[in-house]
Amino acid sequence: MKLLAMLGGIIALIEAIAGFFGWGFYGWGIFSSIVAIIIAIVVLLSVFRPDNPIPYNAMFLIIFGIIMIVFSSIFGGILVLIGGILGYVNK
């Protein structure tokens, strides 16, 4: 779960930065790229420093994965979503 969330956060950050410069796969422009960058950073902070900015929880990863998919980070969002689902199933 942690590995998938970390990889998804890194890939989402790369996708969001690429979308910010217009190289992304899809998106709503600058606004979606900024939101995707913020969500990717929050996911990475959650993985590297659990329970400090936000709790490291499977439900949060599922919610953030869905938000990432909506805001121009398909591949990273899918990885975070799969990590959250695996963490939820393991409990």
C-alpha positions in Angstrom: 0.0 0.0 0.0 2.8 2.4 0.9 4.8 1.7 -2.2 1.9 2.1 -4.5 0.9 5.4 -2.8 4.4 6.7 -3.0 4.8 5.8 -6.7 1.4 7.2 -7.5 2.2 10.4 -5.7 5.4 10.8 -7.7 3.8 10.0 -11.0 0.9 12.3 -10.3 3.3 15.1 -9.4 5.1 14.6 -12.7 1.8 14.4 -14.6 0.5 17.6 -12.9 3.7 19.5 -13.7 3.5 18.3 -17.3 -0.1 19.4 -17.5 0.8 22.8 -16.0 3.1 23.4 -19.0 0.5 22.0 -21.5 2.2 18.7 -22.0 -0.4 16.7 -20.1 -2.7 14.0 -21.4 -5.9 15.9 -20.6 -7.1 18.4 -18.1 -8.9 21.7 -17.5 -5.8 23.8 -17.7 -3.9 25.7 -15.1 -6.5 25.2 -12.3 -6.6 21.4 -12.6 -2.8 21.2 -12.7 -2.4 23.3 -9.5 -5.0 21.2 -7.7 -3.3 18.0 -8.9 0.1 19.3 -7.7 -1.4 20.1 -4.2 -3.1 16.7 -3.9 0.1 14.9 -5.0 2.2 16.7 -2.5 -0.4 15.9 0.3 -0.3 12.2 -0.7 3.5 12.2 -0.6 3.6 14.0 2.8 1.1 11.4 4.0 3.4 8.6 2.9 6.7 10.0 4.1 5.4 11.6 7.4 2.3 9.6 8.5 -0.1 11.2 10.8 1.7 14.6 10.8 0.0 16.6 8.0 -2.9 14.1 7.5 -3.5 10.6 8.7 -2.1 7.8 6.6 -5.2 5.9 6.1 -6.6 3.7 3.3 -9.8 5.7 3.0 -7.9 8.9 2.5 -5.8 7.3 -0.2 -9.0 6.2 -2.0 -10.5 9.7 -1.8 -7.2 11.3 -2.9 -6.9 8.7 -5.8 -10.3 9.6 -7.1 -9.6 13.4 -6.8 -6.3 12.8 -8.7 -8.1 11.0 -11.5 -10.5 13.9 -11.8 -7.8 16.5 -11.8 -5.5 15.5 -14.6 -3.4 12.7 -13.0 -4.8 9.5 -14.4 -1.9 7.1 -13.9 -0.8 8.4 -10.5 -4.4 8.5 -9.3 -5.0 4.9 -10.4 -1.9 3.8 -8.5 -3.0 5.7 -5.3 -6.5 4.3 -5.7 -5.2 0.7 -6.0 -3.0 1.2 -3.0 -5.9 2.5 -1.0 -8.1 -0.4 -2.0 -5.5 -2.9 -1.2 -5.0 -1.3 2.2 -8.7 -1.3 2.8 -9.0 -5.0 1.8 -6.1 -6.0 4.1 -7.8 -4.5 7.1 
